[in-house]
Amino acid sequence: MPDPLRIAVIDSGVQSNHPHIDADRLLSGLAIAKDGTVLSKDTADRLGHGTAVTAAIQHQAPDAICLPIRVFHDRLSSTPRALAAAIEVAVAERVDLINLSLGTVNPAHSGIFAAVADHALGAGILIVAARDNEGTLCYPGSLKQVLGVGVDWDCPQSDYAIRGGLAFASGHPRPIPGVPQRRNLFGVSFAVANMTGLIARRGRVVPADWLQLTGTSG
């Protein structure tokens, strides 16, 4: 049997005791401060976003192992330096995929993200990230070294779509029994998580194949 894929989930951490989380498939992660330094191995999620994202990934790829890297602490806001450091940590941990259900719309930060995306790609790691926020390009998701994902509300959660050289997935997270879909979390964060999980479900990841498929390889 091949080793299970390893997925770095850069987000707000994870609640390991949440009923939608398989704690046995979690690695001991770490937290990154806004200045990019490693704070501790405290990855407890105090915001809920990272838990929902990780649950969506595990729902799609139950055999994968997730490495939580916490960059969101008291609110869903971080810094380019922290995100870049988190990507570098994920590369050092030799993951197969990096899930970034986030991004910045400030193009001034594209350079720092391009550098770490190059490093990840050179290590054979595919970054999956939000391509845009309601039509405004996000970074690093719109970079050629990254698989950027958009929302397709009509796409079933069990599949993804490629249209016009762009990747799309459902923007809905893992369903909560008894809760109407419209009242659950939703959006591009979960399109990214669903896409990451669907890629992991296929097995071995060859980044160039996915980047060529979406016409984003350089």
Wavefront OBJ file of the C-alpha trace (Angstrom):
o trace
v 0.000 0.000 0.000
v 1.328 3.479 -0.858
v 1.839 5.950 1.945
v -1.169 8.239 2.511
v -0.934 11.729 1.069
v 0.015 14.519 3.430
v -1.899 17.799 3.204
v -0.870 20.999 4.936
v -3.940 23.026 5.916
v -2.842 26.614 6.479
v -5.722 28.223 8.331
v -7.016 28.810 11.875
v -6.030 25.390 13.181
v -8.395 22.550 13.954
v -10.657 21.330 16.754
v -9.454 17.743 16.927
v -12.477 16.651 18.979
v -15.023 17.957 16.477
v -17.332 15.150 15.256
v -16.464 15.893 11.618
v -12.718 15.558 12.264
v -10.799 12.278 12.250
v -8.155 13.085 14.855
v -6.231 9.927 13.973
v -5.520 11.456 10.550
v -4.025 14.661 11.962
v -0.337 15.380 12.384
v 0.992 17.496 15.205
v 0.988 20.923 13.606
v 2.188 24.327 14.677
v 1.253 27.982 14.867
v 2.915 30.877 13.043
v 3.052 34.427 14.400
v 2.343 37.432 12.197
v 6.085 38.102 11.885
v 6.629 34.583 10.550
v 8.146 33.009 13.656
v 6.948 29.658 14.962
v 4.935 30.226 18.127
v 4.212 26.725 19.356
v 2.510 23.489 18.476
v -0.829 24.937 19.632
v -3.148 24.431 16.660
v -6.440 24.582 18.575
v -8.988 26.356 16.384
v -10.689 29.271 18.109
v -12.510 30.548 15.021
v -14.005 27.453 13.388
v -12.872 28.166 9.833
v -9.899 25.807 9.825
v -11.962 23.015 11.362
v -14.617 23.330 8.661
v -11.983 23.421 5.917
v -10.175 20.372 7.327
v -13.484 18.528 7.678
v -14.268 19.185 4.011
v -10.861 17.846 2.969
v -11.196 14.751 5.142
v -14.706 14.178 3.814
v -13.338 14.109 0.257
v -10.115 12.226 1.055
v -10.589 10.188 4.262
v -7.256 8.385 3.879
v -5.169 11.564 3.687
v -3.226 12.918 6.649
v -3.610 16.614 7.447
v -0.981 18.886 8.947
v -2.648 21.923 10.574
v -0.631 25.143 10.406
v -2.327 27.957 12.275
v -1.866 31.486 10.911
v -5.237 32.884 12.016
v -5.412 33.491 15.757
v -8.050 35.845 17.138
v -9.575 36.714 13.752
v -9.438 35.628 10.102
v -6.540 37.901 9.283
v -2.822 37.260 8.915
v 0.217 38.728 7.139
v 2.066 37.847 3.934
v 5.136 37.047 6.030
v 3.191 34.562 8.161
v 1.622 32.888 5.121
v 4.982 32.649 3.362
v 6.551 31.162 6.493
v 3.703 28.654 6.762
v 4.267 27.527 3.180
v 7.983 27.125 3.867
v 7.189 25.025 6.950
v 4.868 22.849 4.872
v 7.618 22.341 2.292
v 10.068 21.379 5.047
v 7.500 18.854 6.327
v 7.450 17.264 2.853
v 3.713 17.383 2.334
v 2.121 16.539 -1.007
v -0.482 19.310 -1.092
v -0.889 22.696 0.553
v -4.433 23.957 1.082
v -4.820 27.741 1.236
v -8.508 28.527 1.651
v -7.516 32.169 1.786
v -5.604 34.858 -0.080
v -4.924 38.563 -0.375
v -6.198 40.853 -3.115
v -3.172 43.148 -2.727
v -0.869 42.585 -5.757
v 2.006 44.197 -3.840
v 2.450 40.865 -2.066
v 2.661 38.764 -5.234
v 6.457 38.711 -5.179
v 6.846 37.094 -1.782
v 4.229 34.491 -2.669
v 5.799 33.769 -6.053
v 9.107 32.985 -4.341
v 7.649 30.473 -1.886
v 5.364 29.015 -4.570
v 8.430 28.400 -6.716
v 10.060 26.632 -3.773
v 7.016 24.446 -3.208
v 6.665 23.579 -6.874
v 10.359 22.734 -7.073
v 9.844 20.330 -4.190
v 6.988 18.633 -6.054
v 4.266 20.132 -3.873
v 1.041 21.510 -5.316
v -0.476 24.599 -3.676
v -4.249 24.834 -4.026
v -5.612 28.300 -3.234
v -8.454 30.750 -3.792
v -8.094 32.270 -7.268
v -10.357 35.263 -6.729
v -12.653 36.970 -4.279
v -15.880 37.922 -6.069
v -13.980 38.640 -9.251
v -10.898 40.297 -7.742
v -7.738 38.227 -8.199
v -6.199 36.749 -5.047
v -2.594 35.937 -4.266
v -1.085 33.424 -4.303
v -4.080 31.706 -5.960
v -3.792 33.622 -9.238
v -0.081 32.881 -9.704
v 0.981 30.482 -12.442
v 2.781 28.243 -9.924
v -0.439 27.678 -7.961
v -3.665 25.840 -8.744
v -6.228 28.595 -8.268
v -9.817 27.533 -7.656
v -13.102 29.377 -8.149
v -16.644 28.627 -6.983
v -19.178 26.729 -9.081
v -22.434 26.555 -7.123
v -23.879 24.006 -9.554
v -20.904 21.642 -9.308
v -21.626 18.574 -7.146
v -19.350 18.218 -4.145
v -18.115 14.908 -5.489
v -16.610 16.497 -8.610
v -14.804 19.538 -10.002
v -14.981 21.386 -13.305
v -12.418 22.796 -15.717
v -13.718 25.589 -17.932
v -11.749 28.043 -19.990
v -8.525 26.810 -18.432
v -9.809 27.477 -14.905
v -10.634 25.101 -12.052
v -13.939 25.226 -10.192
v -15.444 23.267 -7.307
v -18.470 23.441 -5.059
v -18.440 26.279 -2.546
v -20.348 24.241 0.027
v -18.581 22.527 2.947
v -19.332 19.156 4.442
v -23.088 19.043 5.168
v -24.304 19.370 8.746
v -27.246 17.021 9.385
v -30.395 18.962 10.148
v -28.944 22.324 9.097
v -30.120 23.808 5.767
v -27.257 24.312 3.337
v -27.902 28.056 3.133
v -27.284 28.383 6.895
v -23.945 26.571 6.837
v -20.587 28.138 5.997
v -19.963 28.503 2.268
v -17.758 30.235 -0.288
v -14.448 30.000 -2.099
v -12.721 28.644 1.035
v -14.675 25.433 0.586
v -14.246 25.319 -3.179
v -10.511 25.190 -2.441
v -10.932 22.556 0.282
v -13.159 20.394 -1.919
v -10.671 20.637 -4.781
v -7.763 19.716 -2.507
v -9.656 16.698 -1.225
v -10.683 15.581 -4.698
v -7.077 15.805 -5.897
v -5.879 13.826 -2.872
v -8.524 11.176 -3.485
v -6.892 10.426 -6.848
v -3.632 9.438 -5.176
v -0.144 10.531 -6.184
v 0.049 14.241 -6.988
v 2.020 15.487 -9.986
v 1.788 19.304 -9.795
v 2.674 19.882 -13.451
v -0.272 17.755 -14.572
v -2.758 19.915 -12.681
v -1.137 23.190 -13.670
v -1.095 22.158 -17.345
v -4.708 21.045 -17.100
v -5.727 24.540 -16.067
v -3.331 26.288 -18.419
v -1.471 27.960 -15.568
v 1.932 26.327 -15.914
v 4.678 28.658 -16.989
l 1 2 3 4 5 6 7 8 9 10 11 12 13 14 15 16 17 18 19 20 21 22 23 24 25 26 27 28 29 30 31 32 33 34 35 36 37 38 39 40 41 42 43 44 45 46 47 48 49 50 51 52 53 54 55 56 57 58 59 60 61 62 63 64 65 66 67 68 69 70 71 72 73 74 75 76 77 78 79 80 81 82 83 84 85 86 87 88 89 90 91 92 93 94 95 96 97 98 99 100 101 102 103 104 105 106 107 108 109 110 111 112 113 114 115 116 117 118 119 120 121 122 123 124 125 126 127 128 129 130 131 132 133 134 135 136 137 138 139 140 141 142 143 144 145 146 147 148 149 150 151 152 153 154 155 156 157 158 159 160 161 162 163 164 165 166 167 168 169 170 171 172 173 174 175 176 177 178 179 180 181 182 183 184 185 186 187 188 189 190 191 192 193 194 195 196 197 198 199 200 201 202 203 204 205 206 207 208 209 210 211 212 213 214 215 216 217 218
